[in-house]
């Protein structure tokens, strides 16, 4: 069955059933995209080296591997799946599925990488072999879970949603490489700036103004764990708000006039929640970077 | 027939894509230059190289392929004409290499030039190989090349063995060796895929 046939087939009269049918089809398209098995393969290779071959001794040692192979690959897949129906606009416009329904189905397809991210998170939690209590820095079990969930599962959900939202508004296919590079460079850059200026609150604010950051970093000489400022739970909230913003922005494209107002209200509400989460993430948790040594000594950096 | 037929053929190039991605590479490269020899500086430079590769990949897009492919102009001639468009990303890369060398004299300008040329030809080769099946290979080829070049440093087995850009942590295979090999392979791919297309009617 082709995508046009699915859209033209009035699968059910109820919108929820129609959305579910389209979402199943979009999930199949997501899984069949060549970058999806490639991303899984590279993620498995990365996890083999990071978690199994050289047992992961600190939760901060993921080096962005899950974030890249689930999140950044997801940006590319989401963008290309959204763009792939561009040539069929004239047919789709007369189909019983509205643009919002089709976009909603595409957004639901992001649950596939999210599920994979959740599995990866579970694998990391199971196979993590900490070098000692000091390897967790100042983070308790709850904060550790929030940090890893943000680094793995939330990024796996947010990547495809970002790709879909951008592709709904930007019609150029060449925007994708630019988006992939700018997103990657931004994350690398702000985390690098925060590492260079550990005592600067402005650098701290910048570090959290990303869809992905870390809260633990291992120094080798001397061997010690740095716990960075900020609240992992509120940062996870900020990431989920960004996901909701991406969905709302994607749905706004080509929305009928009567649907625009509720979408604008949702956008404003989610935007306010995102700002609140961001500020709470920046002001919550530790106020400054703290170093934990293998002997248990805790000192401010 | 004009004196410069290649320039006429260049009208079909997707210039917004080539110029947009080259401008993006210049922007990201400028950030890398501003950061200087700091450890974070090498990451933007390497990703700027990936964007130059993406810009090169879009030079082969041909929206009117069903018509163009049956004209008497051979694929070799058409590919040669498109290669002129590579001057834009190569020029931007050369300027970036000069800027990087001025900021950090420890980085050899030759090594930077080899890396820029290698990135650009890699993108062009990917597009030439994909052009056999797709009229507009820019999107898939640019995405594949960009994601690969940005992802490679994250994979320990690759990062330990290959230095993907001058200034990155040293590895078994230096940046010069790697990009020379990549350039040679790209030239071979361009030649083979173009001659294979030339041998097929309507290709």
Interface residues (C-beta under 8 A of the other chain):
Chain A: X35 X42 X45 X46 X49 X50 X63 X64 X65 X68 X69 X72 X73 X76 X80 X83 X172 X173 X174 X175 X176 X177 X178 X180 X181 X182 X184 X185 X188 X189 X192 X193 X195 X196
Chain B: X14 X16 X17 X20 X21 X24 X28 X31 X35 X38 X39 X40 X43 X44 X47 X50 X51 X54 X58 X136 X138 X139 X140 X142 X143 X146 X147 X150 X151 X154 X155 X156 X157
